[in-house]
Amino acid sequence: MTTSEFITLLAEHQGKSLLFEYAPGMLVGTNYHITEVKHITIDSVDCGAGTDSWKETVIQLWESPSELGKPEYMSAYKALGILKKVGQMKAYEMDAPVKIEYGNTMFHAAQLHVNDFELKEGQLILKLAVQPTDCKAKETCGVNEPVSAEANSCAPGSGCC
């Protein structure tokens, strides 16, 4: 989902509670806050010496220990207000993918992709997922497609980067 699509989705559902599902059936707590919005520029070199660059918008969520058991989730309206304020201070790259950065004691900190959303009983539920890493230089590295899903390690001579 792009930054533009994300902001539009919030605007279309301002009256709903905003929930984040970071794993199937696992929701970020009602005590979450948007603690940081990052405008990231990536400049990379892959294992085949190829270069690439792109931008991302990363929205960091944090669960406040002092608000455990808070009865209601943040509204899409409030989240949209936060994002609009940030956008006035630093302009968004609207075509940039949006990621949600989150972690808790039961889930490693990660930048999660917004894969889908669900509307349910006054709630906007954003479905998040971890994006697995991939080799961008398969041809240069001699990796044959498709790479086996059973490969759990990158052993010497296995063809991985």
C-alpha positions as CSV (number, residue, x, y, z in Angstrom):
1,M,0.0,0.0,0.0
2,T,1.3,3.4,-0.9
3,T,1.4,6.4,1.4
4,S,-1.4,8.0,-0.7
5,E,-3.6,4.9,-0.5
6,F,-3.0,4.7,3.3
7,I,-3.9,8.4,3.9
8,T,-7.0,8.0,1.6
9,L,-8.1,4.9,3.5
10,L,-7.9,6.7,6.8
11,A,-9.8,9.7,5.4
12,E,-12.6,7.4,4.0
13,H,-13.0,5.8,7.4
14,Q,-12.4,8.6,9.9
15,G,-15.3,7.6,12.2
16,K,-13.9,4.1,12.8
17,S,-11.5,2.8,15.3
18,L,-8.0,2.0,13.8
19,L,-6.7,-1.4,14.6
20,F,-3.5,-3.1,13.4
21,E,-3.3,-6.9,13.1
22,Y,0.4,-7.7,13.1
23,A,0.0,-11.5,12.8
24,P,-3.2,-13.6,12.2
25,G,-5.5,-12.9,15.2
26,M,-2.9,-10.7,17.0
27,L,-3.8,-7.1,17.4
28,V,-1.6,-4.2,18.6
29,G,-3.0,-3.1,22.0
30,T,-5.5,-0.4,22.5
31,N,-2.7,1.5,24.3
32,Y,-0.8,2.1,21.1
33,H,0.6,5.5,20.1
34,I,2.0,6.7,16.8
35,T,5.5,7.7,18.1
36,E,7.3,8.5,14.9
37,V,6.8,8.9,11.2
38,K,9.9,8.3,9.1
39,H,10.5,9.6,5.6
40,I,13.2,7.1,4.5
41,T,15.4,7.1,1.4
42,I,17.1,3.8,0.6
43,D,20.3,3.8,-1.5
44,S,21.4,0.2,-1.9
45,V,23.9,-2.1,-3.5
46,D,22.9,-5.7,-3.9
47,C,25.0,-8.8,-3.8
48,G,25.4,-8.6,-7.6
49,A,26.8,-5.1,-7.4
50,G,23.5,-3.6,-8.7
51,T,22.4,-0.3,-7.3
52,D,18.9,0.8,-6.5
53,S,17.1,3.6,-4.6
54,W,13.6,4.2,-3.3
55,K,11.6,5.9,-0.6
56,E,9.4,4.5,2.2
57,T,7.1,6.0,4.8
58,V,7.5,4.1,8.1
59,I,4.9,4.7,10.9
60,Q,6.1,3.6,14.3
61,L,3.7,2.2,16.8
62,W,4.4,1.9,20.5
63,E,2.2,0.5,23.3
64,S,2.3,2.7,26.4
65,P,2.7,0.6,29.6
66,S,0.8,3.2,31.6
67,E,-2.3,2.8,29.4
68,L,-2.7,-1.0,29.6
69,G,-6.4,-1.9,29.5
70,K,-7.3,1.3,27.7
71,P,-10.9,0.7,26.6
72,E,-10.8,2.2,23.1
73,Y,-8.5,2.2,20.1
74,M,-7.3,5.3,18.4
75,S,-9.7,6.6,15.8
76,A,-8.7,6.8,12.1
77,Y,-9.6,10.5,12.5
78,K,-6.9,11.0,15.1
79,A,-4.3,9.0,13.1
80,L,-5.1,11.0,10.0
81,G,-4.6,14.2,12.0
82,I,-1.2,13.1,13.2
83,L,-0.2,12.2,9.6
84,K,-1.5,15.5,8.2
85,K,0.5,17.4,10.8
86,V,3.6,15.4,9.9
87,G,3.0,16.1,6.2
88,Q,2.9,19.8,6.9
89,M,6.3,19.7,8.5
90,K,7.9,17.3,6.0
91,A,6.2,16.4,2.7
92,Y,5.4,12.8,2.0
93,E,6.5,10.9,-1.1
94,M,2.9,9.8,-1.8
95,D,3.9,6.9,-4.1
96,A,6.3,5.5,-1.4
97,P,5.2,2.2,0.2
98,V,4.0,2.6,3.7
99,K,5.2,0.3,6.5
100,I,4.2,-0.1,10.1
101,E,7.1,-0.5,12.5
102,Y,6.0,-2.4,15.6
103,G,7.2,-4.9,18.2
104,N,6.2,-6.1,21.6
105,T,7.4,-8.7,24.1
106,M,5.8,-11.5,22.1
107,F,6.7,-10.2,18.6
108,H,10.1,-9.1,17.3
109,A,10.3,-5.5,16.2
110,A,9.8,-5.3,12.5
111,Q,8.7,-3.1,9.6
112,L,5.5,-4.7,8.4
113,H,3.8,-4.2,5.1
114,V,0.1,-3.2,5.0
115,N,-1.2,-6.1,2.9
116,D,-5.0,-5.7,3.3
117,F,-7.7,-4.2,5.4
118,E,-11.0,-5.2,6.8
119,L,-14.0,-3.2,7.9
120,K,-15.9,-4.7,10.8
121,E,-18.3,-3.2,13.3
122,G,-17.0,0.3,13.4
123,Q,-13.4,-0.8,13.0
124,L,-10.8,-0.4,10.3
125,I,-8.5,-3.3,10.7
126,L,-5.2,-3.0,8.9
127,K,-3.7,-6.5,8.1
128,L,0.1,-6.4,8.4
129,A,2.7,-8.9,7.2
130,V,6.4,-9.5,7.3
131,Q,7.9,-9.4,3.8
132,P,10.6,-12.1,3.4
133,T,14.0,-11.1,2.1
134,D,14.9,-11.9,-1.4
135,C,17.9,-11.9,-3.6
136,K,17.6,-9.1,-6.2
137,A,20.6,-10.4,-8.2
138,K,19.5,-14.0,-8.8
139,E,20.8,-14.1,-12.4
140,T,24.2,-12.6,-11.4
141,C,24.5,-14.9,-8.4
142,G,23.4,-18.0,-10.4
143,V,20.3,-18.6,-8.4
144,N,17.8,-20.7,-10.3
145,E,14.1,-19.7,-10.1
146,P,12.1,-20.7,-8.2
147,V,14.2,-20.8,-5.0
148,S,13.0,-23.8,-2.9
149,A,10.8,-22.8,0.0
150,E,12.3,-25.6,2.0
151,A,15.8,-24.1,2.1
152,N,16.2,-23.0,5.7
153,S,19.9,-22.0,5.3
154,C,22.3,-20.6,2.8
155,A,24.9,-23.4,2.6
156,P,28.0,-23.1,0.5
157,G,27.3,-24.2,-3.0
158,S,23.6,-23.9,-2.6
159,G,23.2,-21.1,-5.1
160,C,22.0,-18.5,-2.7
161,C,23.6,-15.1,-2.5
